[in-house]
Amino acid sequence: MTTLQSVPALGTHPAAGSRASFPVASRAETREQLSKATYDLLVIGGGILGISTAWHAAQSGLRVALVDAGDFAGATSSASSKLLHGGLRYLQTGAVKLVAENHFERRAVSRQVAPHLANPLTFYLPVYKGGPHGAAKLGAGVFAYSALSAFGDGVGHLLSPSKAAQDVPELRTDNLKAVAVYGDDQMNDSRMALMTVRAAVEAGAAVLNHAEVTGLRFTKGRVTGAELKDRMSGDEFGVNARLVLNATGPWVDHLRKMENPDADPSIRLSKGAHLVLKRTAPWKAALATPIDKYRITFALPWEDMLLLGTTDEVYEGDPADVKVTEADTAQILDEAAFSIRDQQLSRDLITYSFAGLRVLPGGPGDTSKAKRETVVTEGAGGMLSVAGGKWTTFRHIGRTVMKKLESLPGHPLGDDYEPISQLQKRLPLPGIANPRAVAHRLLVDGPAPGPRMAADTAKHLATHYGSLSFDIARLANENPELAERVSPDAPEIWAQVVYARDHEWAETADDVLRRRTTLTIRGLATDEVRGKVQDVLDGK
């Protein structure tokens, strides 16, 4: 990789410039655009909740701006358990309607909206002697769970320990009485969020990450915009808007106090930690192991790795300081040991760990039993704040917020837009395609003179970009250096770094390595790799 860092931005790259199907404005251009226009809606917060709202608002024909102090999905939205699921545990509380609604959204996302970014995953619930639940209860539970999904993932049933051990060789079989089976879906949350950002931009939204709100703008006591600072350049600018939506997740009360210093807390936070480990054997299913009556610990095959978690404890510190502690690591490994053999739980296999904050409604009670509901409040200055919810229902949350905006007294958004009820309900995300077909095309249509794309790279591109993979493949075909792997131990190629810079708003090495590729979670974000990636981002 001797001249890689000299690859210019696509706007000036002679081979790629004419093919740029999705040009992204420069930060300077975006700042100027944001500062000169008056927007119908300014969304502060680039997690999936804010992104989904911006997407739906832009679809409605509103003039929308979206800003975030960090990267898109840079906090909680990229620290999930990577699941699109109905919520099996909610059946215990009798929330049958909620599970059915979650299943509806899960199926819509994984089948019609983003089949290129989600994949079905079989779950095994091991039933051990002396465990919190019996085989009959769990067998009935997974049957009811699958029924609420209209048996779209098969019929929930019981499986023998010997058959389960064939699919999950690291399953602990001592005192294992039976295994309950059900189906859900899995995703890469960072990629899903980025594709939703792109969908919002394609619908007309203006977006800028790494843009911190330093204050709010007021007109006659009402919030009518925000003062911002570009963390990349240091430039300060402002945005005017008819309505401001505070979707800052764990920071929602911080922004509410900018509006009203006397605002009472509206949320509480719960920390969820995860570990990523190298796998010692193939896993054909995930494990969902009951820890007690309410909690389940997951062991998920994900991105060729094993994802373990999660924890659930009250968090009262600065959201920016959330991290995985030694106590978190010990708890996750100890709980995983209920159902996983020791050799798979060696600390030497850990490549990465991460923690996120669940935003829960304020009030007393155990956070593990709290509902993952969305809360919308209106402040003294007319700013709306929205918090909570879960990844599975991100489209539903966006529609719900839009309905709230439409019903506000005085109609601050006006009437010149399409009501949310009139929008296409299952609009697909960019790149929608059958990932198997995309991977096949990438392998078959490789460059004639050069080596063909590796099978693992083709599969990786297809399941993270869908049909947009062909744009990345063209970059690699036109510049052989971009066809090289970033690391020999991962499927990513350098063309993805250039693509992230020019089409996916990547500004820092972390943006690329942690959220636009899987290099960090694989433990491959070395100082050397980080330096080369930053050089590409800087156009050196």
N, C-alpha and C positions, 0 to 999 in steps of 0.2 A: 504493500500500500504506500507507494512512494509519492504519488501526486494526487491522492484522493482529496486531500484538504483543499486543493485548488478548484474543486468542482464548484462552479458559480450557481447562483440561484436560477431557477428554471426560467425566470423572465429573460435572462441573458444567455442561457445555455442554447447553442445553435441547434442541437439535435432535438431537445425536448421542448423548446419554446413554442414551436408550432403545434405541439400535441397537448399543450396544457389545457385539459378539459375543465379544470376547476381552479382558475386563478385566484389567489388569495392576496388581498391588498396588504401593502407593507404596514408596519406599525404606525409610521408617520402618517400615511394616508388614512388609516383607520382613526387615529387621534383627531385629525382634521375633520373627518366626516362626523365623528361623534360630537365635536365641539361646535360645529356650525349648524347642525340640524336640531329641531325639536322633535323628540320621539313621543309616540303615544304611550309606550311602556319601556321603562328602564328596569331591567332585571339585574339585581346585584347578587352575585353568587352563581358560579359555574359548576355546581354539582348537578347530578342528574335531575333533581327537582327543578332547579332554575332553568336548566337546558331544555327540559321537556316543556315547561311553560313557554319559553321563548319560541320553541318550535311550533307549538300550537297557536300562539299569538300571531306569529308571522304567517302561518297558513291562513289565518283569518283575514289577512290583509292589513294588519296593524303595522305601524312603523316601530320596530323593536330593536333595542340595544341590550347587549348582555356583556357584563364585565365581571372579572374575578381577580382577587388580590394575588392568587397563585395560578396554577395551571388548571385547565378544565379537568374536572374529576380528580383534582390533586389531593383531596383529603378523604373524607368518609366514602365518597362514591367510588374510589378505587381501593377501598379497604374492606370490601364485603366478603362474604363467603362464596361469591361467584355463582350464586344459585338463582334460578327462576323457579319458584316453587309455590305450591298451594298452601303450605304451612301445616304439615301433619299435626304438630303439637296443638294447633288451635282447635282440633276436634275434641280435645279433652275438656275445653271450656265451653263446648256446645256451640261454637261459632261456625255452624255449618254453612250459613250463607256466605260468610267471609271466605271460607275455603273454596266454595264454588266460584266466587268472584275472582279470587286469586288464580284459580285454575283457568278461568276464561281468559284472563290477561296473559297468563303464561303461554297458553296455547296460541294466542294471537301473535305474540312476539316471536315465538320459536317456529311457527308455521308460516305466517303471512308477512310479518313486519321485518323480521331479521333472521331467516333460516340460515343465513351465511355466518351469523355471529353466535348462534346458540346451537347446542346439540343435546339430544336426549341422554339421560344418565340413569342407569338402574341403581337402586338403593337397596342395601341389605340391612335389616334391623336385627341384630343378633339377640337371641333370648337366652340368657344364662340362668343357671340354677341360682335362686336367691336374688334375682334381679328385680327392679321396681315394677316390671310388668310381666304377665304370663303370656304364653304362646297364644292361647285362645283369644285374649284381649287384643294383642297386636295383630293377629290374623284377621280379626273382625275389623280392626281399625284400618288396616291397609286396604281391605276390600271396600270399606265405605269411602276411603280416600280416592281410590280409583273410580268408584261409582260417581263421585262428585266431579270427576274429570271425564265423565261419559265413557269410561274405559278406553280413552284415547291412547293410553300408555300400557294397555294390557290390564289384566285382572290381578289385583293385589292378592297374594297368596303366601303360603308357607313353603319353605324349602328345607331340604335335609342339610345338616351340617356338612356332610361329605361333599355334596354338590356345590355348596357355597364356597368351601375351601378350594375347589378346583378353579373357581373364578377369582378368588382373592387368596392367594397362597399364604399371605402373612396373617390371615385370620386366626385368632386364638380359638382353639376348639375344645380346650379343657372346660368341662361343665356346660358346654354349649348344647342346649336342648333343641332349638329350632331357629330358623331364620325367616323373618317376614320380608316380603319383597314388594316394592312399589316403584313407580317411575316419576321423575321430575326432569328438569332441564338445567343446563350449565352454560356459562358464558365467560368471556373475559370482560369484566365490567369497564375497564378503561377503554377498550375498543368500542364497546357498545355506546359509551358516552360520547366518544369522539365522532362516531357516525351520526349521532343525534345532533351534535353541534353542526356538523356539515349539512344535515337536513335543514336545520334552522337557517343557516346561511343561504342555502339554495332557495329557501322560501322568502328570503329578503332581509333577514336579521343581520345587524352589524355586531361583531363580537371582538372582544379584546381580553386576553388573559394577562396575568402579571400586571394588572392595573388596580391599584389599591384605592379604596374610597377613604379620603381624608376628612370629609365633611359632607353635610347635606345642604342643598339649596332650598330656600324657603321663599314663598311669595304669599304675603298676607297670612302668614301662619301655617300655610300648607307646604308640604314637601313637594318640590317641583324639579328635582334633579340632584346631582351629586358633584362634588369636587373630587378629582382623581389625580393620582400620581403614577406615571408609567415606571414600574420598578426596573425595567430594562434600561431606559434612557435617562430617567430622572425628570423627564418633562412633566409639568403639571398642566391640567386642563379640566374642563367641566362638561357636563352633559345636562341638557334640559329635557324634561319629560312631563307629560300630563299626569302620569301616574308612576310611582316607584314601587317595585316589589322587592322586598327583603327576603332573599332565599339563601342566606349565608350559613345555613346548617347550624353547627355548634356555636357560631358567632352571631346568631340571630338576635340575641338580647343585647349584644354589644352595639349593633346598629340601631336597635330600638332606643337605646339610651342616647344616641346621637340625635334622634328625633325628640325624645323627651327624657331628660336626665332623671326624672322621678318614676320612670316606667318600672313596674314590678317584673320580676323574672317570669317568663312564660314557659320555660322548658327545663328539663333536667337531662343529664347526659349519662350514658352507660358505655363503658369501654369494652370493645370486643377485639381480642388479640388472636393472631393466627401465626402458624409456622409453616414454612415451605421446606420440604425435604426431598432429597434424591430417593428414587424408588429402588428397592432391592429386588423386586420381582414385578411382572406385569399385573395390573389390576383391571379386571373387566367390569367391576362394579364399585360403587362407593359404599362406605359403612356409615350408618347413622346409629350410634350406640346410646341408649338411654343411660343417663347418669343418675337421675332421680326422677321423681314423678313428672317434673316439668322440663328438665333440661336434657338436651341431646348433644353429644359431641360428634363432629363429622370427621371422616377421613376420606378425602376426595381426590381421585386421580385427576390432575389438572395440568395442562401444558407440559406433559411428559414428566411431571413431578407429583408429589403427594402434598396436599394441603390439609393441615390439621387445625381444628378450632371448633368453637370459639369460646372465649370467656364472656362473662356478663357481670360487670360490677359498676357501682356508682362511681362517676368521675367528676371531680370538683375543681380540677386545676385548669390551667390555660390550655385551650384546645390545641394551640400550636405546639405544646410540649408533650402531647400524647405519644407514648412509645411502649414497646414490649419490655416488660421487666423480667428479671430472673424468676420472680414468683409466677408470672404469667407462663413463662416457658415450662417451669416445673409442673404447673397445673395442667397445661395442655398435654404434655407427655404422660403424666400420671393418668389422666382420664382416657387418653388414647390406649393406654396399656390394658384397659378392661377388655379390649377386643383385638388388639394388634400385638404380634410377637415382638419380643425385645429387640431383635436384630434390625427391625425396621425403624426403631425409635432411638437409635444411637444419635447422640448430639452431633457427632461428626458428619451426619448426613444433612444437617440443617444448612440451607443455603441462604435463607432470608426469613425475616419475620416482619410483621406489620401489625399496626393497631389502628382502629377507627373508632369513631364516637357515634353511637346511636342517639338520635334526638327524640326524646320522649316527652309527652305532655307533662307539665309540672304537677306535682302532688306526691303524696306518700305512697309507700308500697314497694314490693320487690320489683326491681327492674326486669327480671327474667319473666315476670308475669304481666308486665305492662303491654298494652296494646300498641302495635306499630301503626298508629293512626296519624293522619295529617291534620295539623292545626293551623287555621288561618285567623289572624287577628288584625284589627285596624287600629293604628295609633292615633294620637291626638293631632298629628299633622297630616293625617290621611294616607300615610304610608302603610301598605299592606305587608304583613310578615307571614310567611308560610314555612312550616317546619314539620319534620317527621315523615312517616311513610316508609315504604320499602321498595327495593329495586324492581321486584316483580310487577308492581303496579305503576311504573313510572309514567306510562301513557295516560292511565286513568287519573293520576295526580295532576298532570298538565291540563287535562280537560276539566277537572274539578276546579282548579284555580281560575281557569278561563270563565267558567260559569259564575264564579264568585265575582269576578271583575265585571261581567256583564250585568250583574244584579245590583251593583253599587248605586246608592242614591245619587241622583244628579247625573248619572251616566258620564263619568269623567272621561271615558274613552270615546265618547261620541256615539254615533250610530252608523258611521260609514265603514262597516266591516262585516264580514260574514260571521253569523252566530256559530258558536262551537258545535251546536246540534246539526248544522248543515255541512260540516266538514266530512271528508272521507274518513271513516273510522279506523281503517287498517292500512293507512298509507305506509308503504314500505320504506325502510331506511336505504340510503345510498349503497350501491354495490350488491343489491339483492340478486342472488343467483344460487343455483345448486352447487355447494362447495366441491362435491365430487366431480362434477362436470368441469368446473373451473380448474381444479387440480389436473385433470386429464388433459385439458387444453394446454395448460402451461408446460406439461411434459412433452406433448406431441408437437406443439408449435414452437419449439426452442429455436435458437439461432442456428442457421444452416452451417456456417463455418466453425462455430465454437462449440464447447461442451454444452450438453443439455442441462437444464436445471435439475438439481438434486430432488429426489422424491420428497424428502422431508421439508425442503424449502417450498416446494409447490403446494403441499398440503397445508403448511403454515400460512402461506399467503392466502390461499383459498378460504381458510376458516377465520381469517382476521380482517380481510379486505373484500371478500367476495369478488365480483367482477372488476373492481378497482385494481385487482392484482395485475391485470394486463397493462395498466399504466406503469406499474413498478417494473414489470417484465420488460417493457420497452426501454425504460431507463437502463436496465442491465444489459439489454441487447446492444444498445447504442454506445455504451461505455463499459468495456469488459471489466474494469476495476470495480464497478458498482455491482457486478455479479458475484464478487467474492464475499465470503462469510465475514461478518463482523468478529465472530469468535468461532473457532473450529468445533466447539461443543454446543452450538446453537444453530437453528435453521435460518436465522435472520441474515440478510445480505445488506451491503452498504447502500443499495438503491432505496431501501426503506428509510434510511437516515435522511437522504436527500428529499425523499417524498414527504417525510415528517416535517422537514424544514419548510418546504415550499407549498404544501397542501394541508398540513395538519397543525399549524400554529406552534410548532415546537421551537422553544427559545433556549432551553438549557439542556445539558446532558441528561439530567434527571427526567425531563419531559420525554426524551427519546427512550432512555434505557429502562425507566420504570413504568411508563404509561403507554408508549407507542410500540414498544417491543417487549420481549420477555427476558431480556438479558439480565436485568437486576434480580428478578426472582429466581433465576437459575444460578445466581452467585457469580456471574461473569462480568459484572461492571467494574473491571479493574481500573486502576489509575491510567494505564496505557490506553485502554478502550475509551474511557471517559475523555481523555485528552484528544484523541482522534475524532470522536463524535463532536466535541465542542468546536474543533477546527472546521469541520464541515458546516456546522451551524453558523459559524462566524464568516464563512465564505473565504477562508484563508487558503 
